[in-house]
Amino acid sequence: MMNFCTNRRHLIAAIFLLIPAAASAQETVVGFTAGGKQHLIRVAAQRAALLKPAREAAIASLERYAKLCGPNWTMPTLFIDLVDEKADEDHPELEITRDREAELPAATDGSLAEQEEADVCRITLRRHPSGHEEYSQGSTRYFIAHAAAVGVQQFNGHDLTEEGNSTTEQSQWYTSGIADWMASKVYELPQWGERLPKLQIGFAAALGKPITEMGPHTYYFWAFLESQGSKPMEVLRGIPLAPDEQMEYLRKLFPDLQDLMIRFAVAIAKRTLSPLPDHGSIWRKNEYEYFMPRGGTARLESAPVAVSFHTITVQEIPEGGVVMVTPGNLAASQSWGALADGTVLRDGQTIRICAKDIEQVVRVMVARGNADDADEYPTLAIALDAAPCPHKPEPPKPVPPPPKPKKKKKK
C-alpha cells in the first residue's frame, strides 16, 4: 500500500507531465506548402474554426498569384497568426508586416522544426473589436487573400520606403487597392462575406478625393483600368515608393487623364463595374451638398484626378415650374460634368429641367483630369422659371385591329 509521500510524488510528477500538454493545447501550429515554399499558420484554441478556411485561402491565393504575376515575381513565405486578442485602435483586426528576422514556432505535428531569423510576411488576424468571433468563412478568406497579396508586394520591392516607413500604410490607394483587386481573382466579391459591404461603403465615401488620396478604397479604380486593357500588376511594378511622386507617375502613364477619369465616371454612373454600391449610397455619402433658397451659383469643388458627386437642393422651386441649369468654367478647370440622368453639361449651355422630375434636388457628377490649377473649379448656375413645364404629349395609342368576323354556325 502506497503511503502519503509516494502518492504525493506521483501527483507532482503527473502535474509536470500535464503542463506541456496543457500549454500545447492552447494553440495549434500547422505547416503547409504553396507556391513552392513552406508556410506556417498558428491558431489559438479559441479560434480553431478558422484554421481550415485560412489555410485553404492561403494556398489558393499563393497559387493564383504565382500565375497572375508570372515567373519574375517572388512569392512570399507566410506566417499566419490567428490570435485570441481583441482588436482595438492600436491593434487592427488585420496586421501585415514583413519580418526579416522572424522566430517561427515548430509545427505541432513535428513536420516543421523551429526556425530563427526567417524572412516572412507575418499576418496577424485578431478578433473583431466587439471581442466576439464575428468572421464568417467568407470574411476569413478575404482577409487571408488580401494579406497574401500585400505579401507579394512586400517581397517585390514595395515593403519599405527610404525613410523606413511602411509603404503599405503610406500608399494604401495602390497597396491595399491592388491587393483587393488581386484577392478578387481568388474569390469573387460576393464571396467576401461581411467585407463586401464595407468595401462598397468605403468607396462611396472616398469618391471626390484624388485617386492617390482615396486610401484603401480604390478596388473599383483598378478593376476599371483592367476593363480598359491596362494591367494593374504592370502599373504596380513601376509605382515610385515616395507618395509625392505617385501622381506624376500616373500623369506620365496616362497622358490624357481627363479622358480616363471621364470614362471612370461613366462606368460608375452606368454601373458597369460590379458590384458597385447603389447610386443612392454614392449620392448620400458625398460631402458636396449645397442649399439655395431660389437659385444662385454653386462652385463645384472637385479635386484633380477625381470623380465627385454633388447635390444641390433648391428650396423654393415653383410647383410645376422649370429649373434652368447653366454650367460654367468646365473647360478651364479641365472638368466634365453630367446630370444624374446622364445629360452631359457644356459651358454656357442652359438645360431646362421640369421641377417635378427632380423634387427640388439637382444632382451633378464631375470628372476632373490633370488640372494645372487645383483651385480652379467648375460652376453651376441655377435659375427658376415659373412657366409651366413643357407638356410631353403621350404617344398615340395604336389603333386596335378590327374584330374578326364571327363564323356562322352550320345548320
N, C-alpha and C positions, 0 to 999 in steps of 0.2 A: 504494500500500500504506500502510495507516494505521500511524503509529508508536505507541509505547507511551503517550505523553501523550494522543494522540487517543483511544485505547481507554479510557484511564482516565477521561477526561471523559465519554465515553458511558456508562461503567459507573456513575459517580456520578449522572449525570442519570437513568439508569434506576432507580437506588435511590430517588431522591427522588420519582419518579413512582409507585413501588410503595408508598411509605409510606402515603399516604392510602387507597389501595385496601386495604392490609392492615388499616388501622385500621377502615375501614368494614365489612370482612368480619367483625369481631369482634361486631357486633350488627346487628340489623335493626329499623328503625323504620317502623311501618305506621299510616296513618291510616284511620279508618273512621267511618261515620255511623250513629247510632242515637238514637232519641228526639228527632230534630230538631237534634242537636248533633254537632260533630266531636270525635272522641276519638283518643287515641294509645295504641299498645302498642309497647313496646321489648323485644326479646328477644335475650339473649346467644346467640352462635352455638352454644354447647354445649346450649342448651335449645330449639333451633328446633322440635323436635317438638311443643312445647306451644303454638306460635303459633296454629294453626288452632282447637283446642278452646277456647283462651282468648278469641279474637276472637268465635267463634260464641256462646260463653256470654255475653259482654258484650252483644252485640246482642240475643240472646233475652231476657236479663234486663231490660234497659232498656225494651224494647218491652212486656214483660209488666207491669213495674212502672208504666209510664205508664197502662196500662189499669186496673190494680189500684187505684192511688191516685186517679186522676181528674185533671181539669184544674187543680185548685187546688194541686197538688203540683209542685215543681220537680225535674226530673231532673238529676242531677249530670253534670259533664264528667269523664270518666275518663282517667287516665294510668296505664296498667298497665305495670309494670316487672318482667319475668321475669329476675332477675339470676342470675349464676353465682356464688353465695355460699352457703355452708353456714349454716343456721340454728343458733343457739345460745341460751343463756339471755338474752342481751341483744338478740338479733336474732331475732324469731319467724319461723316459716315464712310466716305471712301478716300483713302490717302494713298498716293502713288509716289514713290521716290526711287531713285537709283542708288543702291547701296553697293559701293565697290569693295567694301571690306565687311560683308555680312558674315555673321556666325550662324550657321544653319544647324538645326537640330537633326538628330538621326531619325530615320523613318521608324515608326512604331513596329513595323514588321521586319525590321532589320535589312530591308532592301537597299537603303542608302545610309552610309555612315555619316557621322557628324562632320561638318566642314567648317574650316576657318578661312576668312578673307575671300569669300566667293563674291563675284560680281553679279548682282541680281537686280531685277525690278521687284521691289518689295511692295506688295499690295495688301493694305490693311483695311478690312471691312468691319466696321463697328455696328452696334445695334442702333436702331432708329433713336432719335433724341428722346422719344417718349419712354425709352427703356424696354419696350416690348419688341418681340420679333415680328416685324411687320413686312418683311420682304417676301414676296411671292417668288416662285421659281423664276418667273419672267424677269423680275427686277434683279435677282441674283445673276442671271445670265447676262443681263445688260451691264451690270457693274463690272463683271469679270471681262467681258468682251471689250468694254470701253477701256478698262485699265490695261489690258494686254496691248491695245492699240497705242496707248500712251507709251508703254514699254518699248514698242517698236521705234517710236520717235526718239526715246531716250538713247537707245542703242545705235542710233544712226545720226548722231550729231546734234540732237535737239534737246539735250538734257540740261546744260548749264550755259549761262552767258559768261562773258569775260569777267564780269564783276562777281560771278559765283551765285547769282540769283537764279532761281528756278524759272526756266522758260515756260514750263507748264503753268505756273502762276502768272507770269508777266504777260503772256501772249495766248490766253485761252481762246481767243477768236479763231486761231488755227489749230493749236494743240488739242484742245477739247472738242472743237467743232469737227475737225477731220477725224478725231477718234470716234465720234458718234457716227460719222459717215462710214468709217471702216466697220464699226460694230453692226451697222445696218446691212453689211454684206454677209454677216454671220447669222444674224437673226433679224427678220423683218420687224419694223417698228411696232406693229400691233402685238408682237410677242414680248414687248418690253415691260409688260405689267404696269405698275404704278409710275414708271419713269416716263412713259409716253405723254400723259397729260402735263407733266412738269416741263417737258421739252417744249410742248406747244405753248404753254403759258409764258415760259421764259422768252421764246422767240417773239411772241406778240408784244411783250413788254419792252424788248430790246430794240424793236424797229424804231427808226428815227435817228439812231446813232450811226456814225460811220462804221463801216464793216469791221475795221480794226479795233473798234471800241465796244463791240456788241458782247464781249465776254464769251462765255462758253456756248452761246445760243445761236451759233452760225451753221448748224447742220444743214438747214434748208438752202443756204447760200452755196455750200459745197455740192449738195445734190443738184442745184440749178446749174452750176458750172459743168458738172458731169453731163447733164442733159444737153448742154451746148457743145459738147465734144471735148471739153477740157478734162484733164486727168488730175484730180486733187493730189495724188501722190507726187506727180511731177511738179506741181505748184509748191508742195511742201518741201521738195528737195532743194529748191533754190531760195526759200524764205530766209532773210537775214535774221540772226538772233536778236539784234538790238531792236526794240519796239519802235523807236523813232525812225527807223529805216524801212519799215514794212509797208507803209503807204506808198512810198516812192517805188518800191518793188512792184506793187500792184499796178501803178501807173505805167511802168515800163512793160510789164507783162501784158496789160490790156490797154493799148494806146487810146482806144475810144471807150473810156469808162462810162461816158454819158449813155451811149447806146446799150452797153452791158447792163447798167442799172435800170434803164427803161424796160428792157426785156425781163429783168428780175421782177420789177414791179408788176408787169403784165402777168407774169407767171403766178404771182401771189394773188392778183385780182381774179384771174380765171381759175385759180385752184388747180393748176396743172402739176403742182408739187404736192405729193401725198405722203402722209395725211396732215395737211395744214390745219391750224385751228380755224374755227368758223369765222366768217367775216365780222360777226358781232363782237367776238373776243378781240379781234385786231383793232376795231374802232374803239372799243371800251378801254383798251389798255394804253392807247396813245396818250401822250402828255400835251398834245397840241389842241386845246379847246378854246374857242373864242365865243364871246357873247356880245350881241349887238342889239340895241333897242329897236331900230327900224332899218338900219343899214349902216354902211361905212366901209372902211378898207382894212382887211386883215393882212398882216405881214406873216407869211408862212415860213416860219423859221425852221429851215431844213438844213441838215448838215451835208457837206460834200461826201460823195460816195456813200449815199444812204437812200433808203426808201422810207418815207414818212407818211403818216395818215393824219389828216386834220379835220376837226369837227367844228363847224361854225353854226351857232344857234342864233337865229334871227327871231326876236321875241314878239314883234308886233306885225306879223305878216297879215295883210287884209284877207279875210276869208274869200276864197275864190279868185284871189289876185295872182300876180306873176312876180317871181323873183328874177332879177336880172343880174347875172354873174359876169364880170369882166376881169379877166386875168391880166397881169402886167409883170414886167421885169423877168419873164421866164428865160428869155434868151441871154440877158445879161448875167443871170445867176447860174447859167448852164443847167436849167431845170426843165423838167417835163411834168405836166400835170394832167389829171383826168378826174372827172366826177365819178362818184361811186358806181354809176350805171355804165361807165366805160367811155363817156363822151370826152374826147380829147380837148384840152384847153389850148388856146393860141393867144398870144399877146394882142390886146386891144379888141379881140373879137367877143362880142357880148352874146351870152347864151341865155335864153328865156326859159324859165322852168315854172311849171304850174305849181302853185303853193301846195295844193292838195297832194301832190306827188312826193313832197319831201317832208311834210309835217314839221315845218319850222327849222329843219336841220339841213345844212349844205355840207356834204362830205367830199373832201378832195384828197386825192392821192398824189404825192410828189416824188419823183425820182430825180436825184441830183448827181451829176457826174463830177469830173475833175475841175471844180471851180477854182479860179485864181484868187478870188476874194471870199473868204469864208463868211463874211458878214453881209454879203450881197444876197438878198432873199427875194423870191417871187412874192407877188401880192395878189389879192383877190378883192375887187370892189363889189359890194353888194348894194343893190338899189331895189326899191319896190315899185310896182306899178299896180294901181287899183283896178285897172281894166280887167274885165273878166278873162279868165284863162281861155285860150283858143279851144273851141269845141272840136273834138275829133269825131266826125260822124262815123257811126258804126257801119262796117261794110254791109252792102245789101245782102239780104238773105237769098240763098239760091231758090229759084222757082221750083216748087215741088213738081215732080213728074206727074203727068196726067194719070188718073186712075185706070187700071187695067179693066177692059170690058169683061163683064161677068159672062161666064159660059152658060149658054142655055141648056136647061135640063132636057135630056132626050125623053120624048113621050113613049 
